[in-house]
Amino acid sequence: MDMWWKVGLVLVMCWGLSSSEAREEHLDSSPRTAMSRAPLDFGFVPSVVYETHAYYEPGPIGVLFHMVHAFLYVVQPNPFPKDLIVTVVQKNMGGIKGDDYKKPENVVFLLQAIYYELGFIVLTVLGVLFVLFMPIVGLCFCVCRCCENCGGEMHQRQKKNGDCLRGFYMATLIATSVFLAVGVTITYAANQNITSQIKSTRRLINTNIRDLKSFANYTPVQIDYLTAQYTTAKNRVLSDLDNIGTLLGGQIHNQLEREVVPALDNALRMTAAMREAKESLESVTTSLETLQEGTGRLQNSLQSERASLSNTLNDQACSNGDVTHTCSTIRGTLSQLALSANFNGLPEVEAPLANLNAVLETDLSNIVQKGYSSFNDTPRMVREQTKGIVSEVKGLLDKSCGEIIGFTKMFPVEPALENFTKFLTESQKNIEAYYPQIDQLDFYRWIGCVVICCMVVLVMAFNFLGLLCGSCGYDKNATPTTRGCLSNTGGNLLMASVGFSFIFSWVLMGVVVTTFVVGGNIEKLVCEPLANRQIFKIIDTPYMVHPTKKNVLPGMLFQDPNIDLTIGSMYRDCYENHGLYSALQLETKFNFNRFLNATVYNLEMAKLFNSVNVDLQGMLLLEQEGKDNLIDFANTGIGEIDYQAYLTEVNKGVTVVDLLSYANELEAQADQLRRGALENALKGHASSIRQIHKDQVVPMEQAMGTLSQSIKLLQKTSRELPIKVTNVLNAIEVAEYLISNNVSHVVKQETDKFIKNIVGYFSQYTVWVKHSLEMEVAQCKPISNIVDSLEIVACSFIVDSVNTFWFGLGGCCMLLIPSIIMSVKLAKFYRRMDTEDVYDDGAENWS
């Protein structure tokens, strides 16, 4: 245990707790939480695999251990007296003086202790009585037999059930001897187990020392790895700072984009509207010219055709009876061969077209693209305006990195651990120097235990030899005075067994009582509480050691007994292979996480980040020339065109009647006439009308369709144009006002997010360092392994074996009593008597 405390003190020294209060003034000002852009990969802390497996499986002898534990539970079924021990220690911390033991409370404690130890006391008293009375009984028995009493008379009485009694005594003695053999085997197995486990003890010592050396060797490497990983967070921060234009400026751009881009898009769409309006006006002009020219030609053609057809109808052939009606009908439709629409009276659109051409001389698209370029230049503006701050932050990061590395170098960790390794090496050599003496002492112990076993074996051997000789030499027909030599030898051997039993039994019982009292109480008061960790509850009881010191461990390590650190909690953390930082609760004296927070993100760095300010007032979305161009577009006169006049004429159609229908009807009426010149003339006119429709009407209808589409498009554009221009200009003004006056809010919001991302990297590093310190750095499994190894060696190797030893030997001692009785009784049947009973009839039955 002393070595364990030394190890703990050395490890604490390695962490430099004497300077643990440094640099905590910045804790409250450092950010506690931050959302990082992406999780950082700090890799894995170099780990160490410890060799010691503090687990013991006793094997077959474990059955005997369980039997002994069950016996001790029967002897002592009371629960562990934690409260009694704590109360007694606290009440008598200064020692018992004078008549303190007579105080009522001390008397009560004594009675409670007697009640707890009642089973041990009873068995111990019985054992002491056995030790005291067995020699006396043996002496009295010897004297009594010398006086020819107590079966000492060499005369055997005659009994009718003599053979039955002899058989019973023999069977009982055989059973007793067999149980004696079992008992001495258990005793020898326990004795041999102690010797065998000494080698395992050496293995545990060696592996524990190697584990402590590994602990000492890996701890500096692990600490260096933690400090080196600051570079990972630092490099990510530097990467973000180098890309601050893209990251911060891009986010500002994205926030403003919702207002700026739609306004610019609408302005850009106005350039397309201008071109469409120009194309529509040019189309109107072209279509109108085409229609006006076509109207003149078509009117001449219709007039000529109408006159020609009238001449044909005035021919003499139309005066015949049947033909007259048909000619009259056709003559009545001649007026339909005329124009319907008049395009010559429509207003001209030359003035709006000229105005629009003047507007298009200004390249609005290029002006809008300049607005786009200016807005998309936000990342560059952010990068240029934060260049100085980024440079200063980089300097602070380098400074923080140096402080962290310098801080870890402030304490002589490596020299201290090197000294600790040397201490372990020297301790191992000193322990190994005692191995020959331990082996020699164990050999003496082994010889002593073998001698004790040989005492029982001697008695058991006399029993078996006596039974063998007596049974083999026994002659049923021989009288007590004529029994053979072999039978007599068997009886003498049995009496020798009785004599050695009286000689050795009290010595054996003395050994049993001594080992029982010591081993049994150690098992119940030390090993069982250590196995279920109740012993830690006693040691960790507040104010157990001193009325002014709450906890033992922090008082020894930190001279601060008020820290909530217990041996039990430390053992649990080390058993789970947590870091020594967590097991010893070093954050109470050395808050490394607080130091990191104050170092990696200090007040100076926070002040720099908070001073980030981006000015976008120099950004111009749409030049005044572009705004004027939009206004001029709205004032080109497109809205003043008489669209209804155009639509009225377009909707009339080119001619009064559809020329194709008219030609078809004319041809149908011609078919009703008799074949002749008139029929052929009318069909010729129908063909001419179709040709006029094809050559003149169809192109005019196409021109009218184009004119109709252009007029409708212009009408729609003119109706929506003022509103659209107004909306575009208003949106541009709102976006420019946002950039000029309210952009600070957006900049502040996005800057805070950017700073949180930067701080998030530091937070990830500090959280990772805290977790690594608590779980992975200086994993203190060797400390719990030392405790477990001590438990295995002291309790499993030694105490369990000692308890099994007295358990088997005690059983042999108790079996010696029936062995004595049966041997005395049975020897009467085997020994040669001096006298015998004689009857006149010659009948004999010896007992």
FENFENLIN-V758555 format. One record per run of one state. SS is the DSSP state (a for helix, b for strand, c for the rest). FROM is the first residue (numbers start at 1). LEN is the number of residues. If there is no record, write none. Layout:
SS_FROM_LEN / SS_FROM_LEN
This chain:
c_1_1 / a_2_13 / c_15_2 / a_17_3 / c_20_39 / a_59_17 / c_76_6 / a_82_10 / c_92_8 / a_100_3 / c_103_1 / a_104_13 / c_117_1 / a_118_29 / c_147_8 / b_155_2 / c_157_1 / b_158_1 / c_159_3 / a_162_67 / c_229_1 / a_230_13 / c_243_1 / a_244_70 / c_314_2 / a_316_4 / c_320_1 / a_321_12 / c_333_1 / a_334_3 / c_337_2 / b_339_1 / c_340_10 / a_350_11 / c_361_3 / a_364_13 / c_377_1 / a_378_8 / c_386_1 / a_387_24 / c_411_2 / a_413_21 / c_434_1 / a_435_39 / c_474_11 / a_485_47 / c_532_2 / a_534_6 / c_540_6 / b_546_1 / c_547_2 / b_549_1 / c_550_2 / a_552_7 / c_559_8 / a_567_9 / c_576_3 / b_579_1 / a_580_4 / c_584_2 / a_586_3 / c_589_3 / a_592_9 / c_601_2 / a_603_8 / c_611_13 / a_624_11 / c_635_3 / a_638_3 / c_641_2 / a_643_10 / c_653_2 / b_655_1 / c_656_3 / a_659_13 / c_672_5 / a_677_99 / c_776_3 / b_779_1 / c_780_1 / a_781_50 / c_831_4 / b_835_2 / c_837_9 / b_846_1 / c_847_1
